Amino acid sequence: MVLESFLESALLVLIVSSIAVALFKHLGLGSMLGLLLTGIIVGPYSPGPYVTKHVEDVRHFTELGIVLLLFIIGLEMKPSRLWAMRREVFGLGSLQIILSGLAIGAYHMLFQESWQVALLIGMAFALSSTAFVLQLLQERGEIASKQGRTAFSILLMQDMAIVPLLAVVPIISTTGRLSGDVPLWEQVTIVTGMLGLIAIFGKYLLPKTLNYLAKKGNKEGFLLAVLLAVFLAAWSMQKAGISMALGAFMMGILLSGSRYRLQVQASVEPYKGILMSLFFVAVGMSIDIKALSEQPFMFMQHVTVIIVIKLVILYVLALMFGYSRGIATRISCLLSQGGEFGFVLFGSAKILEVIDDDTFIHAIGVISISMLVTPVLVKLGDKIANHLDSEYNTSEESSIPQAEDERRVVIGGYGRVGHAVAALLHASGIPIVVFDTNPAHVAQGRKDGLPVYFGDIGDPELLSTARVDQAALVVLTIDQSEIAIQAVSHIRNSSPSVPIISRARDLEGCNRLMEAGATQAYPEAVESSLRLGGMALELINVPQENVDLLVKGIRSDNYRLIDEAPDQDNKTS
């Protein structure tokens, strides 16, 4: 029974997904397994109520989550790091696709009359799920780890391989047009033109637009400009016959050195999270349990053989490329599933009658079920790898100073006070990251050679992106008291153990900041008066140690002596 009301459908998805995700997270298997199971339960092939029959349309829409995911990965991947990965991308990635495709294709020759069709099926199953693996790595905090970078390199090559594979489908079809109908010079011109469009927009137009919107304080316009850039890049690559996700990844690379990078990532992250969750639900909805149960042993044989082939080939190749046995085990377990681009390839092959309906249903089922078992495989792979070696390192390098340096300080505001604090810490060799919402301050910070980024320190998403919970200290030098109080509250809620010291205008602001959760707050006007009084005492020959004790006592007593003085004066007058 299909639910007619959109609200009823949304409620069903939310109820089932919240229970399933909570359960699988509790079991240590991650949220994606719960989302896939949710899709099976609320999908059209379940015996109960379902949300829609148009699963393919839902999946196409939610693939925008993959686009945003690759954009965020691009933001964290500077061109120098991408160039350093060329050996893994073109060497290990290419060999994995070719060898896995040939091996799986040879297996499918047992079930297909045409070797060309069997080879196409093998190449389609050789691709892994970019969405699933990167989301899994993000959840585990392993994007920057050795296995994380290697898995991403292979996935990047797989995304590029979708182009020639899609071109092969009409060639082996008896009903489709040959890709040769479009002259080579025209294809090259289209690709070059689209790459130029992305480069111009991402390198010149977008930064100027973001700078203008940031100066105006237009947060909504800022977000919409970013989304326009991402989807324009995705559309451009799709028009050129290349993966949408690669276009978004390129746009992220172009912005990776921008001072707006962290705020852009924080703005996009919530939308990426929602769309990615819906994508995995849509994948689960694609699983036709009834059709697969007609030949359960044959289906499970396909799933098992494909996973085992990919596990063995990936493991051997990783060893050949110099990885330890533990890292090789983790890489092979991460990439053993089928991928979302397989849906595209098999869908195209079905339309052009390269494969029949039964093959298509089984192929979609194999991809979906292989995703379903991946979290279990990864957990098993961790246990095996821990016995094989102890090289595991979850965070070898990162795009901003990270938790491996326990002294990292996050500073909110780069005005007069923020500059002084940042300069003192930087000169002392303390790693810092500074945020300010004024583009002029950010530009000045970059000129000063300091890591100053555009960003609202009170934005919970930015706090997560900047990993404030792993900082040694947060220093707030924001001039506006209400914004400072809001920032302290958000930081304290998300990072209860991180010390926060903040600037305040006066004692009232100081007390409000302390109530919001600041570890210590310093009233600027009162501190100036205190310094002035201390200097006066020194000039009339009061011993330095007496002055220091007095000032320290006033601070430890929450400035009570100074706070009471005006009231006493008012009474005597």
C-alpha positions, -999 to 999 in steps of 0.1 A, spaced: 0 0 0 15 33 -11 11 62 13 -7 91 -4 3 119 19 38 133 18 37 140 55 28 103 62 57 92 40 81 115 57 70 103 92 73 66 82 109 72 69 119 92 100 104 67 124 120 37 108 154 54 101 157 68 136 152 33 152 174 15 126 202 40 128 202 41 166 203 3 167 232 -2 142 252 27 157 248 10 191 260 -23 176 291 -4 162 281 -10 125 275 27 116 245 46 104 245 36 67 235 0 75 205 14 93 196 37 64 199 8 39 176 -13 61 152 16 63 150 17 25 142 -20 24 114 -16 49 98 16 34 104 5 -2 79 -7 -28 91 -43 -24 82 -46 13 49 -62 24 39 -32 45 31 4 35 57 21 12 65 57 3 68 55 -35 71 33 -66 94 58 -83 126 46 -66 149 54 -96 137 91 -96 143 93 -58 178 79 -63 187 103 -91 176 133 -70 195 121 -39 227 116 -60 231 153 -55 243 143 -20 273 125 -37 279 157 -57 281 177 -24 302 150 -7 329 152 -35 328 190 -33 336 188 4 364 163 -2 377 186 -29 378 215 -4 400 194 18 422 182 -10 448 208 -21 463 205 -57 497 196 -42 481 167 -23 462 155 -53 494 155 -74 512 135 -47 484 108 -51 490 103 -89 508 69 -84 478 56 -65 452 71 -88 466 61 -121 486 31 -111 468 13 -83 433 26 -94 437 16 -131 451 -19 -122 422 -25 -98 396 -17 -124 412 -38 -151 420 -69 -131 388 -69 -111 368 -63 -143 385 -91 -162 381 -116 -133 345 -108 -126 338 -108 -163 353 -142 -167 330 -155 -139 300 -140 -157 309 -157 -189 294 -188 -172 260 -171 -173 261 -148 -204 262 -158 -241 282 -128 -252 317 -122 -238 313 -85 -245 283 -83 -222 301 -104 -195 331 -81 -197 308 -50 -194 292 -66 -163 326 -73 -148 338 -38 -153 306 -24 -138 310 -46 -107 347 -36 -105 336 -1 -95 331 6 -58 307 30 -40 323 65 -37 293 76 -16 294 47 8 331 45 13 337 82 18 308 85 42 321 55 61 355 70 63 341 104 75 321 86 102 352 68 114 375 99 111 398 82 86 396 104 55 432 116 62 445 81 71 468 61 49 440 37 39 416 66 36 438 84 11 445 53 -9 408 43 -11 400 78 -22 426 76 -50 412 44 -63 376 58 -61 388 89 -81 401 67 -109 369 47 -108 348 79 -112 369 88 -143 365 53 -157 327 57 -159 331 78 -190 347 52 -213 325 25 -198 293 44 -206 307 50 -242 311 12 -246 274 4 -239 259 17 -271 288 2 -291 279 -34 -280 242 -27 -283 223 -36 -315 197 -8 -308 218 21 -296 237 48 -315 275 46 -317 294 71 -297 313 77 -329 283 96 -342 298 126 -323 332 136 -339 362 133 -317 371 170 -322 336 180 -310 339 158 -279 373 173 -270 360 208 -276 330 202 -253 351 188 -225 378 215 -228 351 242 -229 333 229 -198 366 226 -179 374 262 -188 340 273 -176 345 256 -142 380 271 -139 369 306 -147 338 304 -124 357 288 -95 389 308 -97 377 343 -105 339 348 -103 330 328 -72 356 342 -48 346 378 -58 309 369 -53 316 353 -19 337 383 -8 309 407 -18 282 387 0 304 383 31 309 420 33 271 425 31 265 398 58 242 380 34 244 344 47 216 331 25 231 346 -6 265 332 4 251 296 6 231 299 -26 262 312 -45 282 282 -33 254 257 -42 251 274 -77 289 269 -82 288 232 -72 258 223 -93 270 244 -123 303 224 -122 283 191 -119 260 200 -148 290 211 -169 307 177 -165 275 158 -171 270 178 -204 305 168 -213 297 132 -206 318 130 -174 307 122 -139 288 150 -121 307 142 -89 340 149 -106 328 184 -116 319 191 -80 353 177 -69 371 201 -92 351 231 -79 361 220 -44 398 219 -54 396 254 -68 382 267 -35 406 246 -13 430 275 -9 403 301 -3 399 319 31 362 311 28 369 273 27 359 263 62 327 285 62 317 271 28 322 235 41 302 243 73 274 258 52 271 228 28 276 200 53 239 198 66 225 196 31 251 170 22 242 149 52 205 149 45 209 140 8 234 113 15 211 98 41 182 98 16 205 83 -10 212 52 11 175 49 19 169 50 -19 195 23 -24 177 1 1 144 8 -16 159 -6 -48 163 -41 -34 136 -64 -47 135 -91 -20 108 -111 -37 126 -113 -71 159 -122 -54 144 -149 -33 133 -168 -64 169 -179 -68 185 -172 -34 215 -195 -37 224 -182 -71 221 -146 -60 242 -152 -28 268 -170 -50 270 -139 -72 274 -116 -42 300 -138 -25 321 -144 -56 322 -107 -66 332 -96 -31 359 -123 -28 374 -115 -62 376 -78 -53 390 -85 -18 418 -108 -32 428 -85 -61 428 -53 -39 448 -70 -12 474 -83 -36 477 -50 -55 481 -31 -22 509 -54 -12 526 -49 -46 524 -11 -41 543 -14 -8 514 -12 17 516 -33 49 494 -63 53 472 -45 78 466 -15 55 461 -38 25 434 -56 45 416 -24 54 417 -11 18 403 -43 3 375 -44 29 366 -8 23 363 -12 -15 348 -47 -19 312 -36 -26 296 -25 -59 291 11 -66 263 36 -74 277 41 -109 269 5 -114 232 16 -113 239 40 -141 258 15 -162 232 -13 -158 204 12 -163 219 23 -196 226 -13 -206 190 -23 -199 175 6 -220 197 -3 -249 188 -40 -245 223 -51 -238 211 -70 -207 176 -84 -199 153 -75 -170 164 -105 -148 201 -96 -152 193 -59 -143 173 -69 -112 201 -92 -100 228 -66 -107 210 -39 -87 205 -65 -59 241 -75 -59 253 -38 -56 228 -30 -28 235 -62 -8 272 -57 -11 268 -22 3 248 -37 31 275 -61 42 304 -36 39 302 -22 74 304 -58 88 334 -65 65 352 -33 75 347 -42 112 360 -77 105 389 -62 85 399 -40 114 402 -70 137 423 -90 112 445 -60 104 452 -54 141 466 -89 143 487 -84 111 505 -52 120 504 -21 142 509 6 115 474 19 118 473 57 119 440 74 116 451 109 110 485 114 94 479 148 79 451 173 77 442 206 61 443 227 93 461 221 126 445 191 142 444 172 174 478 156 171 492 189 184 476 192 218 484 229 220 462 240 191 442 272 199 411 284 181 406 322 181 373 339 174 378 374 159 408 390 142 404 427 152 428 447 173 427 423 203 425 391 182 455 402 162 475 407 193 465 373 208 472 355 175 506 372 170 517 363 205 507 327 202 521 323 167 554 339 178 555 313 206 552 284 182 516 276 192 495 263 163 464 285 158 434 288 135 415 321 135 379 329 124 364 363 116 332 373 97 348 405 84 364 399 50 388 428 55 401 413 87 405 379 71 424 395 42 446 414 66 453 382 86 464 364 53 487 394 46 501 390 81 509 353 73 485 339 98 459 311 93 428 334 93 396 321 78 362 336 71 337 320 94 312 325 122 327 311 154 291 308 167 280 285 139 277 249 152 285 234 118 317 255 116 327 243 151 324 207 139 343 214 107 371 231 125 372 203 151 369 227 180 363 198 204 399 187 199 414 222 206 435 229 237 418 263 241 393 287 226 399 324 228 371 348 219 380 384 211 346 393 196 336 429 203 298 423 202 287 408 236 256 390 223 275 372 195 302 363 220 277 349 245 260 328 217 294 315 206 303 305 241 270 287 245 275 267 213 311 259 220 303 247 255 274 225 243 295 209 216 328 208 234 321 207 272 358 200 281 375 227 261 386 258 281 371 291 268 385 325 277 367 356 263 370 393 261 341 414 276 333 450 275 325 454 312 318 434 344 281 428 334 292 413 301 319 393 319 293 378 343 270 369 313 298 351 295 307 331 326 270 321 330 270 310 293 299 286 300 332 306 296 360 293 317 372 329 322 362 363 309 382 395 311 364 429 311 384 451 288 376 485 305 382 471 340 415 455 330 427 488 315 418 505 348 435 478 368 467 481 347 466 519 351 462 516 389 490 491 391 514 514 372 504 543 395 513 522 425 547 513 410 555 549 402 550 559 439 574 532 449 550 505 461 570 472 458 563 453 425 554 420 444 528 439 465 512 453 433 512 419 416 495 403 447 469 431 449 461 428 412 459 390 413 437 392 444 413 416 426 410 392 396 406 361 418 378 379 437 360 386 404 369 423 404 346 429 435 368 457 449 366 477 417 330 468 411 319 481 445 339 514 443 314 534 421 285 525 444 304 537 474 313 569 456 276 575 448 266 570 484 292 595 497 282 621 472 
